[in-house]
Amino acid sequence: MKNLMLMLLVASLLACAGPGKTKQNAAVYDFGLPIAIAASQRVMAETVVGEILAADEINHQQIRYRLNYENPSRVFSYTESRWAATPAELLTSKFGTLIQQGSKSTGCALKLKVQVFDHVFSSPTASEGLVQLSAVLLDRKSRKIIAYELVAEQVAALSANAQGGAKALALAGEKALVKAVNWANVEAEKTASCQ
């Protein structure tokens, strides 16, 4: 009986420390807590802005990175880190704090789609967060494309790891959103059907 109890104890200890267990939980990143921005500091969107979408290959919560100095076409993901939401969801959340929707109704709409959302290494120690958005200005009635732009922003990462990449991508994402809205405002100003 004593041997049986000892064997059960050893078996249960081995089960708790078995090879299938992870040593730590994955680190989860988002864009940080929302910070209140005064209305006067927010960018005004003169067009209606729809839901932000993402390309299929980045519509997940993995934090992607590329080693451009070694093989620019190969995509990696950090195994111990992930996003709290998809890039489109993170940018949609940030959009609400950065951008103020104009009060007047316009005949145009801005569609945004995340095309690139990667931590890119130019060397083993130098990297940046790279965000590219396709911005499409549409006539709301006819659904015709008025203008198209590929908006890109990059921000240097302070460290060559998931933490540095996540912070750089958050900042690059904010800049890309503002740049896309400013582009749409300029294009809408030139287009009669947007007035």
LUMVO-823069 format. One line per field, with one value per residue: residue number from 1; x, y, z of N, C-alpha, C in turn. Coordinates in steps of 0.05 Angstrom, whole numbers. Example, Ala and Ser with C-alpha at 12.3 -4.5 7.8 and 13.67 -1.06 7.14 Angstrom:
REM LUMVO-823069
resi = [1  2]
n_u = [264  257]
n_v = [-114  -45]
n_w = [156  142]
ca_u = [246  273]
ca_v = [-90  -21]
ca_w = [156  143]
c_u = [264  258]
c_v = [-66  1]
c_w = [156  157]
***
This chain:
REM LUMVO-823069
resi = [1  2  3  4  5  6  7  8  9  10  11  12  13  14  15  16  17  18  19  20  21  22  23  24  25  26  27  28  29  30  31  32  33  34  35  36  37  38  39  40  41  42  43  44  45  46  47  48  49  50  51  52  53  54  55  56  57  58  59  60  61  62  63  64  65  66  67  68  69  70  71  72  73  74  75  76  77  78  79  80  81  82  83  84  85  86  87  88  89  90  91  92  93  94  95  96  97  98  99  100  101  102  103  104  105  106  107  108  109  110  111  112  113  114  115  116  117  118  119  120  121  122  123  124  125  126  127  128  129  130  131  132  133  134  135  136  137  138  139  140  141  142  143  144  145  146  147  148  149  150  151  152  153  154  155  156  157  158  159  160  161  162  163  164  165  166  167  168  169  170  171  172  173  174  175  176  177  178  179  180  181  182  183  184  185  186  187  188  189  190  191  192  193  194  195]
n_u = [17  39  78  45  20  64  79  34  39  88  74  33  63  98  61  45  91  104  127  91  74  76  128  117  64  39  60  16  -2  -28  -52  -44  -73  -132  -123  -148  -161  -162  -216  -199  -149  -156  -159  -199  -246  -270  -300  -345  -325  -315  -318  -255  -216  -177  -124  -127  -82  -61  -100  -105  -81  -27  39  75  140  196  258  291  344  362  324  277  226  206  162  156  131  125  132  121  90  33  -20  -73  -119  -141  -101  -135  -177  -150  -132  -182  -202  -165  -174  -221  -204  -168  -189  -239  -305  -333  -387  -421  -459  -431  -421  -385  -344  -295  -255  -215  -162  -120  -58  -5  28  76  135  196  262  321  373  407  401  374  309  241  172  124  70  20  -34  -88  -123  -186  -226  -294  -352  -412  -463  -461  -421  -374  -303  -267  -216  -152  -103  -41  -22  33  70  126  160  216  238  250  273  298  257  193  166  189  176  119  107  128  96  46  52  65  18  -20  0  -7  -63  -79  -53  -80  -132  -124  -107  -154  -188  -165  -172  -228  -243  -230  -268  -331  -376  -369  -381]
n_v = [-24  24  30  36  85  119  113  135  188  204  198  237  283  283  289  342  370  357  351  376  423  494  541  593  642  667  732  786  838  904  968  1000  1035  1074  1143  1204  1252  1319  1351  1390  1373  1327  1294  1316  1280  1289  1258  1201  1147  1080  1012  986  941  880  849  780  749  774  776  760  744  739  764  788  782  802  784  824  831  781  745  773  756  719  703  709  690  714  668  668  712  754  791  827  831  829  863  899  906  929  977  1000  1010  1048  1087  1112  1145  1179  1204  1249  1247  1285  1333  1346  1317  1278  1262  1223  1165  1135  1079  1034  988  943  926  913  896  892  875  895  875  906  895  851  882  929  953  963  983  970  995  989  1017  1009  1060  1079  1123  1131  1144  1151  1141  1118  1081  1083  1085  1141  1158  1129  1107  1083  1082  1089  1079  1081  1065  1068  1013  1007  964  899  859  826  862  912  914  913  962  998  986  1001  1057  1069  1052  1090  1137  1123  1120  1174  1198  1174  1193  1249  1250  1233  1275  1317  1298  1294  1347  1365  1342  1345  1313  1297  1338]
n_w = [0  16  -24  -69  -58  -59  -113  -138  -121  -144  -198  -203  -194  -237  -278  -270  -282  -333  -403  -437  -413  -410  -395  -383  -388  -450  -472  -478  -521  -532  -556  -513  -456  -467  -480  -461  -509  -525  -560  -595  -609  -637  -700  -753  -789  -852  -884  -885  -846  -854  -828  -807  -843  -853  -890  -908  -893  -849  -812  -756  -689  -682  -672  -723  -755  -796  -824  -857  -873  -882  -906  -940  -957  -923  -870  -800  -735  -668  -617  -562  -554  -568  -601  -569  -597  -666  -718  -747  -710  -667  -691  -704  -653  -635  -672  -655  -613  -635  -680  -701  -722  -774  -769  -810  -863  -914  -984  -992  -974  -933  -940  -905  -905  -874  -898  -888  -829  -795  -757  -775  -789  -806  -794  -746  -700  -712  -723  -743  -736  -784  -819  -867  -901  -944  -974  -993  -1027  -1034  -1074  -1041  -1061  -1114  -1106  -1132  -1142  -1122  -1109  -1094  -1048  -1023  -959  -918  -859  -815  -755  -714  -675  -605  -582  -600  -602  -586  -553  -565  -619  -617  -592  -630  -674  -655  -652  -706  -729  -709  -733  -787  -791  -782  -824  -868  -861  -866  -919  -945  -932  -961  -1014  -1016  -1012  -1062  -1094  -1122  -1112  -1060  -1028]
ca_u = [0  57  90  24  16  88  78  14  50  108  59  20  83  107  40  45  116  109  137  69  68  92  141  105  42  47  56  -5  1  -48  -41  -43  -98  -140  -116  -167  -149  -181  -228  -183  -125  -163  -160  -227  -251  -291  -316  -354  -304  -328  -302  -227  -213  -149  -118  -130  -57  -54  -125  -101  -69  2  57  93  165  211  287  297  373  368  305  254  200  198  148  158  114  136  118  113  76  11  -37  -98  -139  -129  -92  -158  -192  -133  -133  -209  -204  -148  -187  -241  -192  -151  -204  -266  -321  -345  -416  -437  -461  -418  -428  -362  -337  -267  -251  -188  -155  -92  -44  20  29  99  160  215  290  341  397  399  396  358  283  219  144  115  41  10  -63  -99  -144  -203  -248  -316  -378  -430  -487  -455  -400  -350  -278  -259  -187  -139  -76  -28  -10  53  84  144  171  238  233  270  286  296  240  164  158  197  160  91  105  133  73  25  57  62  -11  -32  9  -20  -92  -80  -44  -101  -155  -116  -107  -182  -198  -155  -185  -257  -245  -227  -288  -357  -396  -363  -390]
ca_v = [0  47  33  46  114  132  113  155  215  209  201  263  304  282  301  371  381  343  366  391  448  517  553  619  649  685  761  797  866  920  995  1015  1046  1098  1168  1225  1273  1342  1352  1408  1359  1304  1299  1316  1265  1303  1237  1179  1126  1054  993  980  913  872  828  754  739  787  778  742  757  735  787  779  797  795  789  834  829  753  735  791  745  699  715  694  700  710  646  674  738  757  815  823  830  830  890  915  913  948  1003  1010  1020  1072  1107  1127  1164  1198  1217  1259  1247  1311  1334  1349  1292  1281  1242  1204  1148  1125  1051  1028  960  939  909  905  902  875  884  889  878  912  881  837  900  952  944  983  974  980  992  999  1017  1018  1079  1082  1143  1122  1158  1135  1133  1100  1062  1085  1094  1168  1160  1107  1113  1064  1098  1073  1093  1064  1076  1052  999  1013  939  879  837  830  886  935  914  920  991  1012  982  1018  1085  1070  1050  1116  1155  1115  1128  1203  1204  1166  1212  1274  1246  1232  1302  1333  1288  1300  1375  1369  1326  1357  1294  1293  1362]
ca_w = [0  18  -50  -87  -52  -69  -142  -146  -115  -165  -224  -204  -196  -265  -295  -267  -293  -359  -426  -450  -399  -417  -372  -376  -406  -472  -468  -494  -526  -546  -561  -488  -446  -482  -467  -469  -525  -528  -586  -612  -617  -653  -729  -762  -814  -867  -898  -868  -846  -848  -812  -816  -848  -856  -909  -895  -882  -823  -796  -733  -666  -681  -678  -744  -760  -820  -823  -884  -879  -887  -926  -937  -964  -903  -847  -775  -713  -641  -605  -534  -553  -587  -598  -554  -618  -693  -724  -754  -686  -652  -704  -701  -626  -634  -689  -640  -595  -651  -702  -695  -746  -779  -763  -835  -879  -940  -1004  -995  -952  -934  -933  -898  -903  -866  -916  -876  -800  -789  -744  -796  -781  -827  -784  -721  -678  -720  -733  -743  -740  -811  -824  -893  -904  -970  -968  -1017  -1024  -1051  -1075  -1026  -1076  -1136  -1096  -1150  -1129  -1130  -1106  -1080  -1038  -1004  -938  -903  -837  -801  -731  -704  -650  -585  -575  -621  -592  -590  -538  -581  -643  -611  -587  -655  -691  -645  -661  -735  -735  -704  -754  -813  -790  -785  -852  -886  -858  -878  -948  -953  -929  -984  -1038  -1014  -1017  -1091  -1108  -1119  -1101  -1032  -1013]
c_u = [18  70  70  20  40  88  57  24  70  94  45  39  94  86  40  69  123  117  116  63  86  104  128  82  52  42  35  -2  -23  -36  -40  -71  -106  -134  -135  -152  -170  -191  -211  -158  -130  -164  -189  -229  -275  -308  -325  -332  -318  -310  -275  -225  -183  -147  -119  -105  -49  -79  -124  -87  -39  17  77  119  179  241  295  326  380  350  279  226  190  185  150  137  127  119  108  98  54  -3  -61  -122  -125  -119  -115  -174  -176  -134  -161  -213  -189  -161  -206  -229  -176  -167  -232  -282  -334  -375  -432  -436  -448  -426  -406  -357  -308  -266  -222  -184  -126  -80  -19  20  51  121  182  244  307  368  389  392  379  332  263  192  135  86  35  -20  -70  -123  -160  -225  -269  -338  -398  -455  -480  -435  -376  -326  -271  -228  -177  -111  -66  -13  8  66  102  156  193  231  256  285  280  281  211  155  164  180  131  88  109  109  49  28  54  33  -26  -25  -5  -49  -95  -73  -66  -125  -148  -116  -136  -195  -190  -170  -215  -261  -244  -251  -316  -377  -391  -374  -418]
c_v = [25  52  45  76  130  134  134  183  223  214  228  286  306  294  331  384  369  362  383  418  470  529  579  624  668  714  771  827  879  948  1012  1025  1071  1123  1189  1247  1295  1343  1369  1394  1335  1312  1296  1300  1278  1283  1217  1157  1100  1037  988  950  906  850  801  745  752  789  757  757  752  761  777  795  785  802  798  831  800  742  751  779  724  713  697  705  695  688  651  700  738  783  807  820  831  859  909  924  933  976  1016  1023  1046  1094  1125  1148  1186  1216  1226  1260  1274  1310  1336  1322  1297  1258  1221  1188  1139  1097  1046  998  957  918  897  914  885  890  875  895  884  901  867  857  925  942  967  969  987  974  1005  996  1024  1035  1083  1102  1136  1143  1141  1125  1112  1078  1062  1095  1122  1170  1136  1115  1090  1081  1080  1091  1072  1079  1057  1039  1004  988  918  855  844  856  911  937  922  950  1007  1009  998  1047  1088  1068  1076  1136  1149  1123  1158  1211  1197  1185  1239  1273  1247  1260  1320  1324  1295  1330  1382  1357  1337  1338  1289  1316  1359]
c_w = [0  -10  -70  -83  -62  -99  -152  -142  -137  -192  -225  -206  -225  -284  -294  -281  -320  -381  -440  -437  -408  -392  -363  -396  -428  -464  -487  -496  -539  -551  -536  -480  -462  -467  -479  -485  -529  -556  -605  -622  -635  -682  -738  -788  -828  -884  -877  -869  -837  -830  -824  -819  -850  -877  -894  -881  -856  -805  -774  -711  -663  -686  -698  -745  -784  -815  -851  -892  -887  -910  -924  -943  -943  -879  -823  -756  -687  -628  -577  -531  -574  -581  -582  -573  -645  -699  -732  -729  -669  -664  -703  -673  -623  -650  -673  -622  -611  -670  -693  -722  -749  -775  -789  -850  -906  -959  -1008  -970  -955  -924  -928  -895  -895  -884  -904  -846  -788  -774  -763  -787  -806  -820  -758  -698  -686  -733  -730  -746  -766  -814  -851  -894  -932  -963  -994  -1011  -1044  -1051  -1062  -1041  -1097  -1129  -1115  -1134  -1140  -1129  -1090  -1072  -1020  -984  -922  -882  -823  -777  -721  -678  -631  -576  -597  -611  -595  -576  -554  -606  -639  -607  -613  -674  -681  -654  -691  -744  -731  -726  -781  -813  -795  -814  -872  -885  -870  -908  -959  -952  -953  -1010  -1039  -1020  -1047  -1107  -1102  -1105  -1071  -1015  -1003]
***
